[in-house]
């Protein structure tokens, strides 16, 4: 047993690291879904769930700032410090970051305590008074998460740079498991308040174990605060535009909630549930690739090897698109059945499945290109060009809000989701064009033929799904077992059609994945 634990905790290469992160994210998505389904089963979609959706806006924003902005700025600087100055300087940099995050977190928590109610009214201007009051109370309970997630984000980036992907996956799974257990044990006594309480419990548990692991990995914490250190100042310089970009980008989802609060009751919850499902899919399909690309791009850029960086960008784009494109196409057809199977039980009925599934249908195109956009953004960050993605992000938010206003009247929450998909695709296209100019190309001759093959295969798959839906219509009122069977009849052949078509078209990515699988199987058979 000890041997296996040591192996999991050890340094890993790209292939094994991807497997660890993918498996860990799959477990996170599964447990998050179980927790999410339990919430839907117990509380349904009501004004109380609208309150929790509003209360979580600030904690989720800060989590994205930490994971995106800090990670993007940290990796290039940390890679260079490790390469040029060694472990001692790298430990001082991390210590200085932790200390300043602690100070900033305390100030931020104080500000939210004083101004939280005003923030709630801004995010949900159309909410009833009782919903706003409940959201404010929940936000105060969430406050410790801000502190613990801030420090934990530093520790996770330290582990990721050291290629300890198994440890990072373990800690993140541990967090959601603790949160789920607390939800199961406490919902009878605490009611809807168990949701923020369980979130805090998971954050405390994962922070504690992350700190313990980091110290075991020879992180030497120092009480250093002086901000005049050149490496620290450079990281802050890179981080500020990214933070502005993350906050600006988050205005899109906030605008969705603001506008949804003026629609029928539970619309905020419906758009939030649909967004959470697409984010769960993102965690499984996109996040492992993004973590690996961040480390890889930072190391390559630190060596100033631009030709190698172009090759790596093309490889990651082809890989991530191979499975995000068919998933997006499938969800556009099967979103309502998918939501029905995931959540339809207890206080969550067929009407709620249709409402949430309707929004998810229009979020689906977002999945097809979002991974590409993140890879392009990470490439910009690796070469320390953080302003360009921010400017494009601000433009994207303005487009998103404009499209929200145009589409909501005719399409309701579906219009809000579609606006997000369109504006995100536009941002990805512009960022890709500008990155090509910045580094002299991204090997488009490798990317374009592969994407065309994926699109042809996804079109064939979608045609089958539409035909199968006509022959085997999905009944939302059928028993769960019948609904699962009906969905499987569609999904399994669709996957075979997609994979078979990419194989027939000679996809480079398909051959690469097949070769890797065969290589692992043959190595296992050897004595």
C-alpha positions, 0 to 999 in steps of 0.5 A: 500500500505504501508503495502505491501511495509513494507512486501516486505522490511522485513526479509524473510526465505529461501522459501520466499527469494527464491520466491523473488529472483526468481521473481526479477531475472525473471523480470530482465531477461525479461527487460534485454531481451527486452533491448537486443532485442531492441539493436539487432533490431536497430543495428543487428550484425555488426562491431559496435556491435563487438565493444560494446562486446569488450568494455564490457569485463572489466566492466563485469569482474569487476562486477564478481569480486565484486559479486563473490570474494567480496561476497564469502569472505565477508559473512563468515567474516561478519557472524562471526563478527556479531555473536561474536562482534555485530553490531558496529564492523560489521558496522566498517568492512563494512565502511572500505571495502567501503572506500578501494573499493572507493580508489581502484576503483579510481586507477583502473579507472585511469589505464584504462584511460591510458591503455584502448586502449592497453587492447582493442587491447589485447582482440580483436587482429583481429579487424579492426582499426575502431572497436578497436577505437570505443571499446576504446571510449565506454570503457571510458564511462563505467568507472563510472560503475566500481565505482558505482558497487563496492560500491553497491556490498557491500551494497547488501551483507549487505542487503542479510545477513539481509535477505532483499531479496525483497529489493535487487531484487527491486534495481536490477530490478530498475537498468535495468528498468532505463537502458532500458528507457534511451536506448529507449529515446536516441538511435536516437540521440546517436546511438550505444553510447547509450548502454554504456550511458544507462548502466551508467545511470542504475548504478547511479540510483541503487547505489543511491537507494541502499545507501538510503536503507542501511542507512535506515536499520541502516548501520552506515558508518564511515570514517575508513581506517586503514587496520590493523583491523584483520577482514578486513585483514582476509577478504582480505586474503580470497578474494585475491585467489577468485579474482585471480580465478575470473580473471583467469576464465574470461580468458576463455570468453576473449579467446573466443572473441580473437579467434572469432575476427579472424573469419568472421565479427560479430562472436564476437557479435554472441558468445557474444549474445549466452553467454548473453542468457545462462547468462540470463538463469543462472540469473533466474535459478541459481542465487537465489539459489546461493545467498541463499546458500551463506548466509546459508553456511556462517551461518552454517560454523560460527557455525562449524556444518559440518554435517548440512553443508553436508545436506544443500549442498546436498539439494541445489544440488538436487534442482538446478539440478531439473530444470537446467538439463531439460533446458540444454537438451531442449536448445540443441535441440531448441536453433535456434528456441529460438533465432529466437523468441527472436531476429529475427526482424529488422536488425536481420534476419534468418542468424543471428538466425542460427549463434547465435543459433549454439553457444548456442547449444554448450553452453547448456551443461554448464547450466546442471552442472554450478549451482552445481559447484557454490554451491560446490565453495560456500561451499569451501568459507564458510569453508574459503578454497578459494585456492582450487577452484582457483587452479582448476579454473586455470587448467580449463582455461588452458584446455578451451584455449587448447580445443578452439584451437583444436575445433575452426578450425572444429566448429568455434564459436560452438567449442569455446562454446563447449570448455567452457562446457567441461572444466566447467564440468571437474572443477565441477567434480574435485571440488566436489571430493575434497570437499567430502574429505575436509568435509567428504562427501556431502551425495552422496547417496541422490544426485546420485539417484536424478540426475539419475532420472533427467537424465532419465526424460530429456532423455525422454523429449529430445526424444520427442523434436527430434521426434516433430521436425521431424513432425513439422519442424521449419521455420525461415522465418515464421511469428513470431506468427507461430514460437511461436506456433511451439515452444510451440507445442514442449516445453509444452508437453516436460515440462509435460513429464519431470515433469511426469517422475520425479514424476513416478520415485519418485523424492524427489525434486519433492515431496518437491516442490509439498508439498511446493506448496500445503502448500501455497495454503492451507494456502491461503484458510484458513480464 
